[in-house]
Amino acid sequence: MKTKTFWTTPLLVAALLLASFTILKPKNKMKKTFVLVHGAYAGKFAWSKVTPLLEKDGNKVIAMDLPAHGDDQTPIGQATMDSYVAQVVGLLNQEPGKVVLVGHSMGGMVISQVAEAIPDKIDKLVYLSAFLPVNGQSIFTTPDPQSLLIGPNLIFSEDKASATLKPEFIVPIFGAGCPPDIQKLVVDRHRPEPLQPFGAKAVVTDANFGRVPKYYIETLQDQGIGPLTQEKMIKANGQVIKTFKLDCGHSPYFAKPTELAAILNGL
């Protein structure tokens, strides 16, 4: 009997320890598919520092160049809000499940229209220092006293179909708080921005756009979309589940990539 007890006790202890380890061991979080939509004067290169941080944790990341942005050679006259939305809708419809759809700056208008079109394909909408519209709102009808992205700082094409920033404003808006190589990158990659999408009025409804969970990441030193305007849009929308704050300018994916990736991973 003593021999039986001698062998049973260690086995029992081992079994209890294994059970405790199994219970206490944190469960692996479900991996996500992130679709990242850049803003004006940018391209998929904007996500170059954030993408590997998200992929490191096992997530799938999809970034694209919107028409007439980055390396895409679509003529400016063909770059419309509808064409932006159609591209993102097409990408989402190729995915087997729902995605976390992230929009930066002007990209916020794009992801809002995508959510209106295909709400069942989106798990969460994330606005990264981005336009968050109400129905009928456009970028041109969104006043922003803190922004440097205004008429006097722009150089318009002869046909007024596009505009570039005056050189002295590129880094303060898109490279603030970033290392020299990033500041050089945003200058080198600067190209004319199509203006038709800025006048496109958002068409969003409670039935579609309204039922997709929304999150907003505010940028406290932003000179592209000012912090006051970000707050006003959050309040006007009234559906944002949670807000986050990053102490940086308009390019958090360059200035605070680790912090940004941590927020996105935690959603």
N, C-alpha and C positions, 0 to 999 in steps of 0.2 A: 504494500500500500504506500509506504514511504517513497519507494522508487518511482511509482506512478505520479505521486505528488511532485517529486523533484523535477520530472520532465514536463509536467503539465503547467506548472507555474510560470516558467520562462516563456513557454509558448503563449500562454494567456496574456502575459505582459506585452509580448511582441505584437500580438493581435490588437491589443488596446492602443498601443502606440501608433500602429499603422492606421487604425480607424481614426484616431485623433488627427493625424497628419492629413488624412483625406478630407476630413471635415474642415480643418483650418486652412487648407491650401486654397489660395484665391483662385476663383474660376477665371479662365481665359475670357477676356472681353470679346464679344463678337467683332470680327473685323468688318471694316466699312469700305464702301466705295465712295471716294471723294471725286466730285467733278468740279474743277476750279475754273472760274470764268474771270478773266482779267478785265481791267477797266480801260479808260482812254489813254492813249499814248503808251500803250504797253502791248504785251503778247504773252505767250505761254512762258517766255523766259522769266517773267516776273515770279514764277513759282519755283524757280530752280533750286532755291535753298530749302523751301518747305517740303517739296515733294519727297526727297530722300528721307527726311525725318518721319514723314507719315508712312512711307513704305517700310521703313525699318521695323515698325510695329506690326507689319503684316497687312496693312491696308492696301487697297488698290487705288491708284491715283490717275485721273484722266485730266489733262490740261490741253487746251487747244488755242490756236490763233483764230480769233474772230475774223471775218472778212475784212480785208484791207488793213490788217494789223500784223505785227511781228513779221514773219516770213511769208505771210499770205499775200498773193499778188492780185487779188480781186480789185478791179477798178473802183475808185472812190465813189463814182456815181452809182455803183451797184451795192454799196454797203448801206444797208438800211436796218432799222430795228427788227423788221420782219426777217431779214436774212440772218441776223445774229440769233434770233430765237429759233429759227428753223434748224440752224446748225446744231444748237445745243439739244433741241428736242430729238433730232436724229441720233445723236450720241446716246442719249438716255434710253431711247427705245431699243438700242442694241444691247443694253445691259439686262441680265436676267432678273435682277431684283431692284429694290429701291436704292437711291443714292443720297448722299449728303451733298447738296448743291450749294457751292460757295461763290458769292459774287463780290468783287472788289470795285468800289467807286461806281462808274457807269455800269459795270456788270450787275449791280443791284437791280437796275431797270430790266436787264435781260432775264435774270433768274426769276423775277416777279412774273414776267409774261410767260416764261416756261412753266411756272407753277400754275398759272391760270389755264394753260393748255393741257398739261398732263399731271395733275396733282397726285395721282395715284402712283407715279414713278418716283416721288420724292419723299424721303424719310424726314429730312430737315432742310430748311433754308437758313443759310448763314450769311449775314450782311457784314462785310468787312469794310469799315469806313465807306459805306456804300449808300447809294440812293435807295430809299425805301419808300415807294410811292403810294399815294392814295389814288383812287380811280380818277382819271382825267388829268393827272399831274404829269408834267414833263420836266426834264432837266432844266430847260430854258425858263420854266415858270417856277423854279425853286430858288428864291433869293438867298444869297449867302454872303453876308458882310465880312466874313473872315477869310474868304477864299481868294487866292491869287489867280485862279482860273477864270478870269474875267476879260471882257473885251479889250481894254487898253493894253493888256499883257499878251495879246494874241496877234499873230500875223495871218490875215485871211488871204485865201487864194482869190484870183480875179473873179471867179464865178461864185465866190462865197460858199462853195461846197465843202471846203475843208479849211483847217487852220493849224498852224504850228505855234508853239510858244516862243516868245522872245527868249533868246539864249540865256539871259541872266535869271530867268525864272524856272528853268528846267530843274536844276538841282535843289533850290529851296522847296519846290513842291514834291518832286519824286525821289530826291536823294538826301533829304534832311536826316541827319543822325546816322548816315550810312558811311562805310569806309570808302576811301578814294576809288577803289576799283569798281564799286557799285555806282558811284557818282559818274564815273566815266562811262559805264555801261548805259545808264539812262540817257546820257547825252548822245552817245553813239547810236542808240536804237530809236531815238526820237524821229518820228515821221509824221506827215500830215494826218490829222484826225478828221474822219468824215463827220459832218455836222448834222446830216438828216436825222440820225437817231436821237440827237439832243432835243429835237422838237417833237418827237413822237410821244403822244399822250398815252399813259398807261391805261390799259383796260383790265381791271381786276374786279373780281366779285367775291362775296363771302362764301358762295357755294363751292368755288374752286380754290383760288388763291387763299381765301380766308381760313381754310381748314388745314393748311400745311403748317406745322410747327416752325416758328421763326426765332432766330437768335441774332443778336447784334454785337459786334466787336467794335467798340469805340476807340478812336485814336485821339489822344488828348492834346497833341501838338500839331494837329493837321492844318495845312494851308491849302489843301485841295478841296476837301469838304470840311468846313469848320466844325469844331465840337458843338457849338450852339445849334447849328443846322442838323447835326446828327441827332442831338437830343430832341429837337422839334419833330423830326421824322418818326422817331421811336414813339413819342407821345401821340402823334397824329394817327399812327397805325393802330396803336392800342392792343396789338396781339403778340408782341414780343415776349416770349416766355422768360428769357434771361438775357442780361447784358453783361459784357466783359469790357474791361478798360486796359488799353496798352498805352504807356507813356512814350509816344513816338509820333512821327509825322505820317504822311499819307501813304507810305510804302512799308507797312509793318512786316510784309513777307521778306523784305531785305533788312530792315532795322531790328526786328525782333522775331526772327524765324523760329527759334526754339520755344519761346513763349507762345507764339501763335500756334505752332504744331501741338503743343500741350493742350491748349484750349480746344482745338478741333478734335484731338484724340479723346478728350474727356466728355464730349457731347454724347 
